[in-house]
Amino acid sequence: MSLTNFSAIDMARLPTPKLIEPLSFDEIKTAIVAEFSQRYDGEGLDYASDPAIKLIEAFAYREMLLRQRINESAEAVLLAKASSSELDYLGARFGVERAVIAPGSDTVIPPVPAQYESDERYRERIRLALEGFSTAGPAGAYVFHAMKASPKVRDVYVSAPEFERATVADGTATSAFVLNCTSDAGLSEPMPGDVAVTILSDEGSGLASDALLNTVQTYLNQDEIRPLTDRVRVKPALIRSFTINARLYVYPGMDSNAIKQLAIDTTSDWLSEHRKLGHDISLSALYAVLHREGVQRVELLEPQWDITVGQDEAAYCTSIAVDIGGEHV
């Protein structure tokens, strides 16, 4: 989700809350042994095989499991940590329901379960819920409502054209003024009051279909969402396509096929994570994800330069080709 044009907290950077206790079996066991020794003057603790020691170890392990369960229960009520049904309950507190991507069917054999949006997308929408309460038209509110309009919306960027008053020649009526557009926000024939909402689709290359754009446009134009003076104009993101072609040189004795597949999978996962508006694809990052354990050297044939995109653009990799160039000592 494009968070560049409004304030937002990056939950991944939040420190671990003190409520979540670090666990150590040895520390728990040591504490129980110390208390046992104090109560019984160390009787029966001479050897590691003593029955009392074995019982203490069993108790320490069960206590560690209990503390872990407490940690998990605490995480279940934190937006940054909750998942599955616990996340649904957090969403219910803000009136945000998990979106259905594809309805299931129990009339066929075997039954087809419904498909819902991922935890990560749902978590972001819950986080934006407070932005959606505003009726003044902040960027965050438009992002929230655009994401709510359809589960096919992968990312949103909101901007507006900018104008400045132009100097007019003498003799012009004093009540008239002329505006020059200094930034069109990617719109054709921009006007004051326009709001440009850029949509990145979750399907295919990310180019939003007309049907998706119309769905978002209709949803954002509701009277209870759009401020009276705004004119919402929904547009598709610009897609910058590229291919990856790399050659790996591995150390002798390594499984070349396994390394090749791992490099492809890791690169694919990284690209999926960065299929967002305004996310550049840098050569340094590609070298890093391709350089797996066992790789001596990476030769990146394509792309040959950084893929730099604007805030209303997204990079899309059409193919990943990885070859093994040979073994190096």
N, C-alpha and C positions, 0 to 999 in steps of 0.2 A: 504494500500500500504506500502510495506516495505521501510522505509526511514532511516534505520539504517546505510546504507553504503554510503550515500552521504548527503551533507548539504541541509537542507530544513527548511522552516519556518512553524511552527505550527500555522495555521491561527486561531485556536480556542483560542490561548493564546494572540492574539493581543488585545490591549485595544480598547474600543469603541471610534471611531474617534470623534473629537470635532464637526465635521460637523453634527453629529446626536445629536439633541437637546433634552434634557429631558423635558417632558411635564407635566404641572400641571394646571388643570382647575382653581384652587383657585388662583394661582399666576397671571394668565391671567386676571381673573375677578377683582382681587385687583388692578391691573395696570389700567384697564379701569375705575373702580370706582374712582381711584385717579385723573385720567385725567378729568373725568366728573365733579368731585367736584371742580377742579381748574377752569374749564371753567364757571361753573354755580353756584359757591359758595354753593355747596351741596344741591341745590334745588331738591326736589323730591326723596331724598335718605334717608328719615327718617325711613322707614319701609321696611322689606324684601319683603312685598307684593306690594310695589310701582311699577307702570308700568315701570319706568325708570330702576329699579333693574331687572325686568324680561327681559327687552330688553338687558340690559348689560349681563345677564346670557346667553341669546340666542347668542349674538355676541361673547362672550367668548368661548362658545361651538363650534361655527362655526370656530373661529380662531384656536382653538385647533385641529379641524379636518384638517384644511388647513396645519398647521405645521406638523401634522402627515403625511399628504400626501407628504410634502417636505422631511421629514425623509425617507419615503419609496422610494422616487425617488432617494435620495442620496444613499441608500443601494443598489438600483438596479444596480449601476455602480461599486460596490465593489465586488471583486471576492469572498470574504468570506461570503457575505450576499446575493448576487444575486441568483435568482431561476427561473425556468421555461424558458420562452422565453428570459428574460433579460440575463440569463446565456448563452443562445445560441449566443446572440450578442457579449458577451465578448469573447466567444470561437472563433467567426469568426475573431476577431482582431488578433488572433494567428494562424489562419488556422486550428483550431481544431473543427471538426464537431461532434455533438452528435451521438454516435453509435446506429445503429438499431439492437435490439435484435431479433425481429421477425417482418417481414414485414406484413402489414395489407392487407386486400382484400375488394374491394368494389363491387365484383361480387357475393357476397352472401348476404342473408337476415337473420338477420340484418348484416350490414357491420361490418367487424372486423378491429378495429383501429390498427395501428402499435405500437409495444412496443419498447420504447427507454431506454437507460441506465439511471440510476438514477442521480439526481442532484449531489449527493455526489461523485459518481465515475467520472462523467463528470468534476466536479470542480477540482478533483485531477489531471486529465489528462491535463486540461488547465494550472494548476500550474506547471506541468512538461514540458510544451511546450518549454520553453527556454532551458531546458536540452537537448531536442531533436534536437536543432539546431547544437549541437556540432558533429563533425565528428572524434573526437579523442577517442571515445569509453568510456566516463565516465559512471559510474554505472547508473546515473540518465537518461541518454539517452537511455540505454537499457531498463530501466523500462518503460519509456514513450512509446517507440516503441512496446514493448511487450504488453502493455495495449491497444495500438492502433490496434494491429494485430487482436484481437478478443474481443468482449464484454463479452465472457465467462471467460476471465482472471480476477480473483478476486484480486490477489496480486502477486507481483514479488519480488524476491530477486536475486541480482547479486553479484557474487564473482569470484575469480580466484585462481587456485592452486598456491602454493608458493614453491620455490626451493632454495636450497643453494648449493654452489659448494663444491664437496667432495674432500678430499685429496686422491691423487692417489700415487701408489708406484713408487719408483725410476725406471727409465728406460722407462717410458711411454713417447710417443712422446710429445714434448713441445706444439704442436698445439692442442692437445686433452684435453678435460676436461669432468668431470662427474658431473651430477647434482643429488642431492638427493631431493626427494619430501618431504617437511615438512608439507604440508597441501594439501589434494587432492580436497578440495571444493566439496566433494561428488561425484567426477567423477571417473570412472574406467579408468585406464591407462592414467592419466593426462599428458599433455605435455605443455611446455612453449608456451604461446600465447592462451591457452584455456580460454574461458569465460563461466562460469557456470551460466545459467539463470534458476532459479527455479520458476516453475509456480504453483500457487494455483488456481484451477478451481472454478467457481461460481456454479457449478452443483454438486449435491449429497454431498458426504463427502469432496469434494475438491480435490480428486485425479484426476489429469488431464488425459484425454483420449489420445490415440495415435493420433487421428485426431487433437485435439487441439494442442498437442505438435508439430506436423508436420506443422500446420498453423503458429505457432509462429516461428518455426525454419526457414521456408521458408521466412517469412517476414523479420526476422532479418538478413538473409544472403544476402539481396539485397546490391548491390555495393554501393549505396548511403547512406546506413545505417551502414554497418559493415566496420570498418577500415581494411585495407589490411592485416595487420599482426595478426588479431584476428581470432580465430576459435571458433565460437559460438556453444555451446553444451547445448541444452534445456533439462531439466529434470523435472519430477513431484516432487511436494513437498511430504515429508513424512508425513503421517497422523497418529496422535496419538488419537485413539478413546477412549471414556470413557462414562460412564453413570452417571446420577445424581439421587440419591435416598434420599429423605429428609422427615423428619417427623416434623410437626409444632404443637406446643401447643399454643392455643389461650386463650385470656381472656374470661371470662363468658359473655354471651349476644352478642357476635360477630357473624357475619354471616360466618360460617366456609367455606361454599362452595365458597363464593365470595372471601374470603382471599386466599383460595387454588388456585383459578383460577388466581387471581392477581399475586400470587407468581410465578406461572408457566409462565404467560405472561411476567412478568418482567425479569425472568431468561432467557427466550427464546430471548428477545430483547437484553439483555446484551451479551449472547453468540454470537448472530449474529454480534454485534458490534466488538467482539474480534475474529471473524473467520479470522484471519490474520496470516501471517508468523511471527514466533518469539514471539507471544503473549502467555504468560503463563496463565493458569487458576488456580488462587490461592484459597485456602479454605476460606481465609478471605473475598475475593470478593463474593464468593458464599453465605456465611453467610449473607453478607450485602444485596444482592439482594433478598434473601429469607425472610429476616426479615422485612416484611411489617407491616403497621399499624394494630394493633390488635393482633400481634403475640407476645406471651410471651417468647417463647424459640424455637430455631431451633436445630434439631438433624440431622446432616448430616451423613448419612450412607455410601453413595458413592458420590464422591471419598473420600478416606481416607487420601490422601496426595495431595500436589500441583502437577498439571500437568505442568511440565517444558519442554519446547520445544526449539529446536535450531532455528537459523535464517532461515533454509530451511525446517522447520517443522511447522505443524499447528495442533491445537487440534480440535477435532470434537466430539460433544455430540450426541450420537445415540438415547438417550431417556431421558426424564425428568419425574420422578415419585415423586409426592408429596402427602403425606397422612396427615390427621389430627389425632394427637395422643391423643387429649383430651383437656379439659379446665383446666386452672390453675388460681387460685385466685391471 
